[in-house]
Every structure is written in structure tokens, then in C-alpha cells.
């Protein structure tokens, strides 16, 4: 079986180089590893803003990655998801003749015509996968063509439960399958009985301050930390990751007077992350969500797998503080700081919700579980 996966956006938002795309942990490459384990022929098409012609890389433990240049961007003024190169992508698909096409993130402006090419020209099964979340109703107006194109997909994979309401409106709910994204390796991210800690943690990219919609914003955490330090002095925030906004983040930290309570560690290899999760009291995922249920977000799954509680921000202020397996903080940083202070005083309650979340992740969100669901989905689409 020849599987073609499409990750058709560039790396302006992440700052990743071509080498980073090939070597750093990412779900798109992980899917190629899954295929390799089954002895399937796998390919990944993606974009990078710095190259002028297609570059082809063959990874011995995964498959073939073709990186294409971006020919134009539409609509203008977007910082993510408006990259296009239809001619080269279609020519490559015709040449490679995949048995099935798996499209990552249908909230990309090229999804509608790509779906048409796959179904009407290439005549292959199409799997569309959601990788974002909390797209508000008003924002979805921008993506009406993308959403209507979901009707061409043979199967839709998602991990964010509120998206189900959209599928019902489109009449595609029977084709939607809930899968964890991205999944964790339970041999790497193991449960750990933690001692009392006052260390807080962020793991992820550091975008520019004018972040693209839906990006995590560690800048919010710096303002939260400043408010928290007004109430308690014995906390430290560890920031793991790099990106185009790292310099701005350092400057803001200095401006806010956070020296001594904030540590920037830069990029840390995937296998070394557990030791940071395991000694932290609380991991932040600074993005607005309706719940923390363990189904999505790498840092959330990794933290819960290690038994460390997680906090994000509320997509709606009427949401309760306690989510399914984590905590939803106010978007008012002063109030959020008070909530964090109170949580740090209830270590037993935090540990309980983290233990429940850890059990869920280890039972439902492992890489092996993701691979099995992908195999079932792909094989079912090919049989239909």
C-alpha cells in the first residue's frame, strides 16, 4: 500500500529550517514511521518558505519526504495556512500514484481544490484530518469552502469534540472518527511519583508576539507569572522550546522584571522532555479550549502521561475551572494568577485529576493506539 500524506503549509510560524522538519519530532513524520513498521510505501509532501525548487529526502526509518516551494499566498495578510503550489503538487501526485491520500489540517485554504484533485482527477480515497481546535463560528466563515469540501472526504479524523456540531450540520458525522492527536510513547513518557514542586512549565513553540490565530502564546504566561509573583514569590516558570518569538519573549521577561523566576531552556530533544514534566507542579498549554480531555495536543498528552497536571485557558468564561483531566483558567491574567495560586495549595486534588488523565492517556492515546486507528481507517477506505 502506498500512502501519501499532505502537510501543505510552510514554517513561517515555527521558524523551523528544512533540517528541523526532517529531524525534530512531529506527527507528520511519525505517521511515516507507522507506515514503515507495516512495510508500506509512504510519502509526505510539505512546503518550506526558503527553498526555490522541490527537494526530496528519503529517511531510512520512515519514508520519502518531498518539500516544495511556495508559489503564492492567498488570501493575503495571513500568517498561516495560505500557502499554494497546486501545479507542482498535482504533478507529483500523478507521478507517485498513491493508493490513498491523507490530508493534514483541513483548515488550510488550499484544501478545497486539493480535495477536488484527489477525488476527481487522481480518483483516490481521501482522508481529511483536523489538527486545530476552537475555531469560533465567525472565523469559520473564512473557511466555508474548506468545510464544504469535507463532503468529498471518505473519512474525517478529529480529536476536538466541539467540531462534532459542525459535522452534523454538514451531514458528514457518519464519516467522522475520533482519534488522539498526536499520541505519546508510553516507554518515554512514564508516570512518576512527584515530590512537592513549585516549578511551572511550558513546552512548545515560541511564536512572534503577533501570533497566528490558534497558536499557543507563552507571552500570556509571562503576564500571568508577573501577577502570580505579586501573590507568592516561590514559583519558577521553565520555558522549553524555541521559535521566531524567543527574542521577544526574553525582552518581555526582562521588561516585566521576571529575572530569577523564569528559565529559558531552548529546544530540548523529545526523549529528554519527561524529566522536566516529572518535576513540575503544573504544565501550561496557553491556548483557549473548551476542555482538557486528553484527546489532543502533544504537550497536554505528554504532561498527563507523566502524571503532571495541565492548565489551559477558557474558550468561554462560563466554563468551570475543573475540566475533564485538567484546569481551565480565566483569560484575565490577574484572576488566572489567583486560580494558579489556589491550585498549588491543593496538591492532592491536582494529583488526582492528573492521575486520572494519565490513566486515560496511557490507555487511549499511545502511538500504538494511533497507528492501529490509522491502519483501520486507511484499510477501510481502500476497501470501500
N, C-alpha and C positions, 0 to 999 in steps of 0.2 A: 504494500500500500504506500502510495506517495502522498504525503500530507504537505500542503502549502499553508503556512501561517503568515498573516499580514499585520505588521505593526507600522502603519503608514503615517508616522509623524516624525519630525526631526527632534533635535535635542537642545533647542534654544532654551527651553525651560529648565533643563537639568544641568547644562554646561558640560555634559559628557562628551568626551572625544570618541573617535572611532574605536580606539583601543579599549576605552571604558565599556562601550557597547558590547564588545567581544568578550571581555574578561570579568566584568562585575556581575554579581547575582541579579538576575532579572527573570520574571516569569516567562517571557517570550523565549529565552534560551532554555529555561527549564522544560518547556513543552517539547523542545527538540530532544532533550535528554530522555524524556518519556518515550518518544518515538524510537530513539536509538536502542533503548532497552528491549523494544519489541522487534528490532531488526527492520523497522520501517524506514523508508527513504523520506527524509524530512527537509523542508526548506523554510527559510524565513526571509521575507522581503521587508526592508525598512528604509528610512530616509536618514540622511545627515546633511546639515546645512553647510558643511565645509568642503564637501567633495564636488568635483565637476563631472565625473563620469562614474558609471557603475563599478563598484569594487566587490569582488567575490572572495569569500573566505570559507574554507572547509575545516570544521572543527572535528577532530578525530573522535571525540566523545559525545558529539551531538549530531550535527548535520551541516548543511550548506546555508550560509547567510549571504544574501545579496543586498548591498547597501546602495541605494540610488540617490542621485542628486535631486534637489527640489527645483522644479522648473518655474513654478509661480505659486503665489499665495492668494487665496480668496476665501472668505471676504477679508479685506484689509484690516489692519489695526488689531487683529487678534494675535495673542502671544502663544497660542497652542491650537493645533488641530486644523489649520487652514492650509496645509502643505499639499501640493499637487504635482504629479508627473504621470498622467494617465497613459500616454503613448508608450513609454518605456516599461511600465508595469504590465500593460496588456501584452506587449510583445514578449516579455519574459514569461508570462503565464502560458501563452500559446506555445512557446518553445519548450517549457518544462512539463507541460501536460500533467498537472496533478490530478489525483483521483478525487480530492476533496479540498476545499478552501476554508480556512478558519480565520475569520476577521476579528482582530482585537480592537475593542472600543468603538462601538457604533456611533458614538458622539464625535465623529470626525466628519468634516464637510465633504470629503471625497467618498464616503460610504455609499450614497445613493447610486452614483454611476458605476462604482466598483461592483456593487451587488448586481446591477444590470449586466455588466460584462461577464461576471461569473455565471449567472443563470441563463442569459440569453445568447451569449457568444461562446463561452467556454463550455456551457451546459454541464456544470458540475454541482454537486451538493455544496451548500453554503451554510457555515456555522457562524453566527454573529455573537460576540461576547461583550458584556458590559464590564468596564473596568473603572468607571467613575461612579459617583453617587451624589445624592442631594442636589439634583438639577431642579430648580424651582420651576413652577408652571410657566411663569413669564419668560424665563430663559429658554424653555423648551420650544418656544415659538421660533427661535433661530434655527432649530433642528427639525422642523416639521418634515422636510424631505427625508432626513435620516430615519425618522421614526416610521414614516410611511414605507420606507424601503425594508423595514423589518419583516414586512409581509412576504418578501422574497426569500427570507432565510428559512432553511429547512429545520433549524433548531436555534434557539436563543439561550445562551448561558448567562446567568446573572447571580449576584451574591447579595444585592441590596434589596431588601424586602419591599420598601415603598414603590419600587419600579413595577411591582405586580399590577398596581392600579392602571398604569399605562398600558400594559399588555392586554388587560381586559377590555379597555376602550378600543384597542386596535384589533381585537379579536384574534390574538396570537398566543393567549395564555396556554393553550394546549401544547404549544411548541416550546414553551419556556422550561428550562431545567435549572434548578438552583445548585450551584457548585461553590465550594470555598475558593477564595482568591487571596493570595497566590498559593497558600498551603505552606506547611513548615516541615522540616526534617526533625522528627522526634528524637533522633540519635544525637542531634546537635543542640536543640532547644529542650533541655530536660528540666523537670520540676526540681526546685531547690528550696530547702527549708531556710528561709532568710532570717537573719538577725534583725533587730530593730535598726532602721536606717532613716536618715533624714535627707537622703540623696534623691533628687528628682531627675527624670531622664527624658530626652528627646532623641529619637533615631530617625533619620530621613534626610531628604534633600534640603538645601538652604537656597530657596529661590530668591530672585531680586525682590525688593520691597513691593514693587507694583506687580505682585504675583498674578499668574493666570487664575481664572475662576476655578475653584475646586482644588487648588494646590494647598498643601499644608503650609502654615505660616508660623515658623518659630519666632518671628518678631512679636507675635501675640504673647508668647511665653515670657519674653523679656519684660514686657509691661506687667504681666501677671506676677513675675518674680519681684519686681520693684514694689508692688503693692503688698506682696506676701512678706517681704523683709521689713515692712513697716509694722507688722504684727508679730513676727518671730524672726530671730537672727540666725538660727541654727540649721538653715537649709542651703543646699548647693544644687545647682542645675547643671547636669552634664549634657552637652550637645554633641551628638555623634553624626557626622556627615559633612559633606562639602557641597559646593554648588556656586552659581554665579552671584549669590547674595551673601556669601560668607563675610566678605569685607564689610558690607553694610551692616551685617549683624554685629560684628566686632565693634564697629563705630558706635552703634546704638547702645551696646552694652556699656561702653565707656561713658557715653553721654548720660546714661541713667544711673551711673555710679554702682555698677554691679560687680566690680572687681572684688575677687575673693569669694564670691558666691556663684561664679559661673565658670565652667571649664569647657573650652572648645577642643575636641579631640580629633577633628577632621575625619577623613574616611577610615573606617575600620573594616577589615575583612569579615565576611559573613560568619565564618566559623569562630571568630573572636567575640561576637556580639553577646552571647549568653552571659559572660562574666560581668557585663555592665547591667543587663536586665536583672540578674540574680542578686545584686547588692543594692538595688534601688527600691525605694518605698513606693514610687508611683511613676508610671510611664505616661507621657502626654502624646496624644495624637491631635495636633492643633488644627482641627477642621470641624465644620459643623455637620453633625449627623443626627439621625432620629433615634438611634440606639447603638449600643455596642453589643453585638450578638455573636461575635467570633467568626462570622462568615467572610468578612472582608478586611483588607488592609494588612500588609505584611508585618508592620511594627506591632499592631494590636495582637495578631496571632502569635508572634514571637514572644511578646511580653507575657501573654496569658499562658503560653506553653511552659514558660519558666516559672509560673506561679506569681508573677508580679502584677498588681492591679493596674488598670488603664483608665485614663480620663480623656474625654474629648469635649467639644463644645456643642451646645444645644442648637439644633436646626430650628427649633421653635421654643420660645420661652415657657410655654406651658408644659414642656416635658419635665418629668421628675428627675431629681438628682441621680437616683439609682436606676441604671439601665439593667439589661439582662445580665451582662457579665462585666460591667464597668460603670463609670460615673460620667454624667453629662453636666458640664459646668456652665454657668451663666456667661453670656457674652460681654457682660460688664466686668472689667478686669478687677475692680475693687471687690465686687461681690464674689467673683471666682476665687480670688485670693482667700477670702474668708471661708469659702467652701473647702479649699485645699487644706487650710489650717485645721478645720474641723475634722476632715478625713484623716489627717496624720495623727489625730488624737484617738482615732477608733481603729487601731491597727487590727484588732480581731475581726471587725466587720469587713475591713478591706481584704484581709487574708481569706475570709470565707468566700467572698464573691470571686476572688482571683482563683481559688481552688476549684470552684465550680466551673469557671471559664477555662481553666487549664484542662480539666477533665473533658470538657466539650471539644476543645481544640485537638487533644490527643486522640479522641475517638472519631472525630469527623473532618478534621482539616489537615491531615497529614499529606505529604507529597504523594504517597502511595494511593491515598483515597482520591486525590485529584486525578492522578494518572488513570485509575480504574474508571472514573466517571467520564473522562475524556475518551478512553477507548470504547466504552459502551456507546457514547454519543456518536462518535465517528463511524463505528461499525453499523449502528442503526441507520444512520443517514445514507450510508452506501448500500444497505440492503433495500431501502425504500424505493 
